[in-house]
Amino acid sequence: MAVLQESPWYQQILTEGEERGLQQGARRQLIRVLQQRFGEIPPFLEVRLESESIEELENLMDAAITVTSLEEFLTYLPA
């Protein structure tokens, strides 16, 4: 088992899994903040956030904290 864990293939899969978990957690937290601030959010927004990187989700979290409406938040979404 130790030999497998040291293989580049295993390490790549492990890294990708960790990154995916971080991305999912960041997305979940952003959705939660938006729901707490503005109520129910449209399903298209949840779908749209699935494709964003961790860095972009962090930037959007900053925006979610400072905007005054969901409509204003939507202007921060990348094109």
C-alpha positions as CSV (number, residue, x, y, z in Angstrom):
1,M,0.0,0.0,0.0
2,A,2.8,2.4,0.8
3,V,4.3,2.0,-2.7
4,L,0.9,2.9,-4.2
5,Q,0.6,6.0,-2.0
6,E,4.0,7.2,-3.2
7,S,3.1,6.8,-6.9
8,P,2.6,10.0,-8.9
9,W,-0.7,8.7,-10.2
10,Y,-2.0,8.2,-6.6
11,Q,-0.7,11.7,-5.6
12,Q,-2.4,13.3,-8.5
13,I,-5.8,11.7,-7.7
14,L,-5.4,12.7,-4.1
15,T,-4.6,16.3,-4.9
16,E,-7.5,16.5,-7.4
17,G,-9.9,15.1,-4.7
18,E,-8.7,17.6,-2.1
19,E,-9.1,20.5,-4.6
20,R,-12.6,19.3,-5.5
21,G,-13.5,19.1,-1.8
22,L,-12.3,22.6,-1.1
23,Q,-14.2,23.9,-4.1
24,Q,-17.4,22.2,-3.0
25,G,-17.0,23.6,0.5
26,A,-16.4,27.1,-0.7
27,R,-19.4,26.9,-3.0
28,R,-21.6,25.6,-0.2
29,Q,-20.5,28.4,2.1
30,L,-21.1,31.1,-0.5
31,I,-24.6,29.7,-1.2
32,R,-25.3,29.7,2.5
33,V,-24.2,33.3,2.9
34,L,-26.3,34.4,-0.1
35,Q,-29.4,32.5,1.3
36,Q,-29.0,34.1,4.8
37,R,-28.6,37.5,3.3
38,F,-31.2,37.4,0.5
39,G,-33.4,34.4,1.0
40,E,-33.9,31.8,-1.6
41,I,-31.5,32.0,-4.5
42,P,-32.4,31.1,-8.1
43,P,-31.4,27.6,-9.2
44,F,-29.4,29.0,-12.2
45,L,-27.1,30.7,-9.7
46,E,-26.3,27.5,-7.9
47,V,-25.6,25.8,-11.3
48,R,-23.4,28.7,-12.4
49,L,-21.3,28.6,-9.2
50,E,-20.5,24.9,-9.8
51,S,-18.0,25.9,-12.6
52,E,-16.1,28.6,-10.6
53,S,-12.6,28.0,-9.3
54,I,-11.8,28.2,-5.6
55,E,-10.2,31.6,-6.1
56,E,-13.2,33.0,-7.9
57,L,-15.6,31.6,-5.2
58,E,-13.5,33.4,-2.6
59,N,-13.7,36.6,-4.5
60,L,-17.5,36.1,-4.8
61,M,-17.7,35.5,-1.1
62,D,-16.1,38.9,-0.5
63,A,-18.7,40.4,-2.8
64,A,-21.6,38.6,-1.1
65,I,-20.6,40.1,2.2
66,T,-20.6,43.7,0.9
67,V,-23.4,43.9,-1.7
68,T,-26.8,45.1,-0.7
69,S,-28.9,42.9,-3.0
70,L,-28.8,39.6,-5.0
71,E,-29.0,41.6,-8.2
72,E,-25.9,43.6,-7.2
73,F,-24.1,40.3,-6.4
74,L,-25.0,38.9,-9.9
75,T,-22.9,41.8,-11.4
76,Y,-19.8,40.3,-9.8
77,L,-20.2,37.0,-11.7
78,P,-17.5,36.6,-14.3
79,A,-18.7,36.8,-17.9
